């Protein structure tokens, strides 16, 4: 149990460093790991706010990879709460994103969108400094 607490604190610290700096893409990793950790401990109520934040950020980033993971975790969350229909729905959404990631052309397009997103973000920061 101690290892979970240490890991949770490290994920929280990493997220709190990355998120305010605007590194949304990279901040998703510790955020998702916090969700995984809490769900592995069967603490769905504690995981809920992190899952909501992860879903919001994944949608904002248009990240199919993150959406696939978030929906898989949402499925686990709903299953732990006994909401099996919702768990199945989220599992199906996760599978749909997983299928779309199998297409190499779609993967190229996603990478281009991510690069463009980061480029525009840097451009906005530079513009704001002037």
Phi and psi in degrees as a GROMACS rama.xvg file:
@    title "Ramachandran Plot"
@    xaxis  label "Phi"
@    yaxis  label "Psi"
@TYPE xy
-59.5888  -37.5432  UNK-2
-64.0384  -36.3065  UNK-3
-64.8514  -40.8434  UNK-4
-65.333  -43.2138  UNK-5
-63.2474  -46.5606  UNK-6
-60.9723  -44.7443  UNK-7
-59.0562  -43.2396  UNK-8
-64.1906  -40.0615  UNK-9
-67.5201  -41.4794  UNK-10
-63.0497  -42.9877  UNK-11
-62.2062  -43.9542  UNK-12
-62.5413  -45.7666  UNK-13
-60.645  -44.2752  UNK-14
-63.1506  -43.518  UNK-15
-66.6113  -22.8817  UNK-16
-80.9378  -46.6982  UNK-17
-75.6222  -41.5548  UNK-18
-62.7792  -47.5067  UNK-19
-66.7934  -22.2936  UNK-20
-79.801  -5.62393  UNK-21
86.2816  12.0027  UNK-22
-87.1038  62.7196  UNK-23
-58.0357  -43.7172  UNK-24
-59.232  -48.3961  UNK-25
-73.5685  -28.2269  UNK-26
-69.6404  -18.4797  UNK-27
-63.7472  -34.7652  UNK-28
-60.3708  -55.0364  UNK-29
-65.6058  -31.8973  UNK-30
-63.0736  -45.7848  UNK-31
-67.6685  -35.4211  UNK-32
-67.0961  -34.8593  UNK-33
-61.6661  -42.6324  UNK-34
-62.1802  -48.6091  UNK-35
-58.0394  -45.6293  UNK-36
-60.9588  -47.8938  UNK-37
-65.8079  -40.1736  UNK-38
-68.731  -34.2481  UNK-39
-66.5778  -22.553  UNK-40
-93.0525  4.67791  UNK-41
58.9611  49.3535  UNK-42
-120.79  65.9528  UNK-43
-62.7265  -34.2409  UNK-44
-65.0796  -37.1053  UNK-45
-72.7788  -30.0824  UNK-46
-75.939  -26.2058  UNK-47
-51.0322  -50.9979  UNK-48
-64.9664  -33.2592  UNK-49
-69.7773  -37.8196  UNK-50
-64.3967  -42.4765  UNK-51
-61.3307  -44.1819  UNK-52
-64.5934  -42.0291  UNK-53
-64.0981  -41.0886  UNK-54
-64.1845  -43.5389  UNK-55
-60.9765  -48.2095  UNK-56
-65.5756  -41.8314  UNK-57
-62.2476  -39.6345  UNK-58
-66.8814  -42.6713  UNK-59
-60.6127  -39.1372  UNK-60
-81.8126  -10.9251  UNK-61
55.4262  41.3332  UNK-62
-97.7806  105.635  UNK-63
-62.806  -37.856  UNK-64
-62.6495  -45.4998  UNK-65
-68.5191  -39.5462  UNK-66
-62.3496  -40.2579  UNK-67
-57.6298  -46.7125  UNK-68
-67.999  -44.4865  UNK-69
-61.2883  -45.2444  UNK-70
-65.6791  -33.6815  UNK-71
-64.9517  -43.1134  UNK-72
-67.7563  -36.7105  UNK-73
-62.9939  -37.1339  UNK-74
-61.8745  -45.9754  UNK-75
-62.8173  -41.7846  UNK-76
-58.2023  -50.2142  UNK-77
-65.0962  -37.1077  UNK-78
-62.0067  -43.6404  UNK-79
-64.3781  -27.3026  UNK-80
-87.6107  -3.50354  UNK-81
85.1987  10.0977  UNK-82
-93.976  77.9192  UNK-83
-69.998  -32.1992  UNK-84
-65.4903  -47.4875  UNK-85
-62.2264  -39.1469  UNK-86
-60.5934  -43.3081  UNK-87
-64.9391  -42.2467  UNK-88
-60.175  -45.7413  UNK-89
-66.1575  -36.9192  UNK-90
-62.5482  -40.9932  UNK-91
-65.3505  -38.5788  UNK-92
-65.3894  -41.4687  UNK-93
-60.8513  -43.6723  UNK-94
-63.4604  -37.6705  UNK-95
-63.2869  -42.1975  UNK-96
-68.1141  -37.8897  UNK-97
-61.4299  -41.6782  UNK-98
-63.1012  -41.8826  UNK-99
-67.1166  -27.372  UNK-100
-75.0418  -13.4089  UNK-101
-75.2414  -20.2187  UNK-102
-79.5837  114.302  UNK-103
-59.0906  -37.9971  UNK-104
-65.2477  -40.1018  UNK-105
-64.7639  -39.1318  UNK-106
-61.7289  -41.4392  UNK-107
-62.3319  -44.6002  UNK-108
-62.9394  -41.0681  UNK-109
-63.5312  -43.8338  UNK-110
-61.0152  -41.388  UNK-111
-62.9198  -40.8848  UNK-112
-63.8786  -42.4476  UNK-113
-63.3939  -43.0076  UNK-114
-63.3506  -43.424  UNK-115
-64.8999  -39.9558  UNK-116
-59.4285  -49.015  UNK-117
-64.687  -39.4838  UNK-118
-62.2081  -45.8542  UNK-119
-64.9597  -36.4955  UNK-120
-63.5317  -44.6725  UNK-121
-64.2134  -41.1075  UNK-122
-61.2921  -41.8936  UNK-123
-63.3917  -39.6853  UNK-124
-64.3099  -42.8744  UNK-125
-64.2701  -44.2936  UNK-126
-61.9656  -39.7675  UNK-127
-65.9185  -27.5494  UNK-128
-75.0732  -21.3623  UNK-129
